[in-house]
């Protein structure tokens, strides 16, 4: 078993350090994408909940569509 030269040790250290930083960066991107997707799902659920409330109040499909941005097909599926 030979000893490694200081330059080889430094290069190995830098390569490992770079790999760890790359992994940390990838995890942060994945976390941010997860947050964005979660917020999107939350907004969609909120809009559908509001639309259901409007349906129960007897508001017509066209008005609900205009106010929520949901398609008339989506609103009709909520009605059933």
TAHU-V841390 format. One record per helix or strand of 3 or more residues. SS is the DSSP state (~ for helix, > for strand). FROM is the first residue (numbers start at 0). LEN is the number of residues. If there is no record, write none. Layout:
SS & FROM & LEN
SS & FROM & LEN
//
This chain:
~ & 5 & 51
~ & 60 & 8
~ & 71 & 8
//
